[in-house]
Amino acid sequence: MKQRKHKISDKKLRGEWAEMHFMGRATDHDLPVSKPWGDSRSYDFVVGWPGRFVAVQVKSTIFELEEGGYTCGICGGGRKPYPPGSFDFLAAYVIWDDAWYIIPAEMILGQARITVYPQSAKSKYARYREAWHLLGAGADPVVGRIDSIHGCAEEFWEERVE
């Protein structure tokens, strides 16, 4: 394994760069992307259309393992795993291989890090490599989420008795 040095050495700046890269790649896949104001949410982007919005947390990695894998930390600000309901999908970017993994949140709940193997079609997360379709309009609804709400209101005339 050769040592590589990324041009952006500051982790925060590299994370912001990965988020910008996510916006571009999602747009390449005709996915509407919205960025919440500020950075206090447990997700980085909202992707989708009315009736189908999902929250996406973006992470990136340059931490290469000897056996061809990459470890990607998926902790929040407190260095603890995200609690359930923090986001719908993790978008993990392997910088050296230019590979995105679009992983449903329920697949990584309670984990502080994941390991991906971009060169292996048999690895645990292989089916999520470049799985942009999971964020699309035709994707299955997210379990436990309300995708749309329909309401009806009726007017009632009530006579006041004094």
C-alpha positions in Angstrom: 0.0 0.0 0.0 1.5 3.3 -1.0 1.1 6.4 1.1 -0.9 9.1 -0.7 -1.4 12.6 0.5 -4.6 14.4 -0.4 -4.3 18.1 -1.4 -6.9 19.0 1.2 -5.3 18.0 4.5 -7.8 19.7 6.8 -10.6 17.2 7.6 -13.3 19.9 7.9 -12.4 21.4 4.5 -12.2 17.9 2.9 -15.7 17.1 4.3 -17.0 20.3 2.8 -15.4 19.5 -0.5 -17.0 16.0 -0.4 -20.4 17.6 0.2 -19.9 19.8 -2.9 -18.9 16.7 -4.9 -22.0 15.0 -3.7 -24.2 17.8 -5.0 -22.6 17.6 -8.4 -22.8 13.8 -8.6 -26.4 13.8 -7.4 -27.3 16.5 -10.1 -25.6 14.3 -12.7 -28.2 11.6 -11.7 -31.1 14.1 -12.1 -31.7 14.2 -8.4 -32.9 17.5 -6.9 -30.7 18.4 -3.9 -31.3 20.9 -1.2 -28.9 22.0 1.5 -30.4 22.9 4.9 -29.3 26.3 6.3 -26.4 26.0 8.8 -24.8 22.8 9.9 -26.7 21.9 13.1 -28.8 19.1 11.5 -27.8 15.4 11.7 -28.0 15.3 7.9 -26.2 17.3 5.2 -28.8 17.3 2.3 -32.4 16.7 1.5 -32.9 14.9 -1.8 -36.1 14.3 -3.7 -39.4 15.6 -4.8 -42.7 16.5 -2.9 -44.0 13.2 -1.7 -40.5 11.6 -1.6 -37.8 13.5 0.4 -34.9 11.7 2.1 -32.2 13.1 4.4 -28.6 12.3 3.4 -25.5 12.4 5.6 -22.3 12.7 3.6 -19.0 11.2 4.7 -15.7 10.7 2.9 -12.5 8.7 3.5 -8.9 8.5 2.4 -8.1 5.9 5.1 -6.9 2.9 3.0 -6.4 -0.5 4.5 -3.8 -3.0 3.3 -6.3 -5.5 1.9 -7.8 -2.9 -0.5 -10.6 -1.6 1.8 -11.3 1.8 3.2 -12.5 2.7 6.6 -15.1 5.5 6.8 -16.0 7.1 10.1 -19.8 7.7 10.5 -19.9 9.4 13.9 -21.6 12.6 14.7 -20.1 15.6 16.4 -19.8 13.8 19.8 -17.8 10.9 18.3 -20.7 8.6 18.9 -22.8 6.7 16.3 -25.8 8.6 15.1 -29.0 7.8 16.9 -31.8 6.1 14.8 -33.8 8.6 12.7 -30.9 11.0 12.2 -30.9 10.5 8.4 -32.3 8.1 5.8 -29.1 7.4 3.7 -25.4 7.6 4.2 -23.5 8.8 1.1 -19.9 7.6 1.7 -17.3 8.8 -0.7 -14.0 6.9 -1.2 -11.8 9.7 -2.6 -8.9 7.6 -4.0 -11.3 5.4 -6.0 -13.9 8.1 -6.9 -16.6 5.7 -5.6 -19.8 6.6 -3.8 -21.8 4.3 -1.6 -25.4 5.1 -1.0 -26.3 3.1 2.0 -29.7 3.0 3.8 -29.4 4.2 7.4 -30.8 1.0 8.8 -27.8 -0.9 7.4 -25.4 1.1 9.6 -27.3 1.9 12.7 -25.2 1.9 15.8 -21.9 1.7 13.9 -19.1 4.2 14.4 -17.4 3.3 11.1 -17.8 1.1 8.1 -15.3 -0.6 5.8 -15.9 -0.7 2.0 -14.0 -2.5 -0.7 -14.4 -0.8 -4.0 -12.6 -3.5 -5.9 -14.7 -6.3 -4.6 -18.2 -7.2 -5.9 -18.7 -9.6 -2.9 -18.2 -7.2 0.0 -20.9 -6.3 2.5 -21.7 -2.9 0.9 -20.9 -3.8 -2.7 -24.6 -3.6 -3.8 -24.7 0.0 -2.5 -21.8 1.2 -4.7 -23.1 4.0 -7.0 -26.7 3.1 -5.9 -28.0 6.6 -6.8 -31.3 5.0 -7.8 -32.1 4.5 -4.1 -32.5 8.3 -3.8 -34.7 8.6 -6.9 -38.4 9.2 -7.4 -39.1 5.5 -8.2 -37.4 4.2 -5.1 -39.3 2.4 -2.4 -40.7 4.6 0.4 -38.4 4.8 3.4 -39.7 2.5 6.1 -41.1 4.3 9.1 -41.4 7.6 7.2 -44.6 9.4 6.1 -44.1 10.3 2.4 -47.2 12.3 2.0 -50.1 13.7 4.1 -53.5 14.4 2.7 -55.9 16.4 4.7 -59.6 17.4 4.4 -61.3 20.2 6.2 -65.0 20.8 6.4 -66.8 23.9 7.5 -69.4 23.5 10.2 -71.9 26.2 10.8 -72.8 26.5 14.4 -75.5 28.8 15.7 -74.6 30.6 18.8 -77.2 30.4 21.6 -77.1 33.3 24.0 
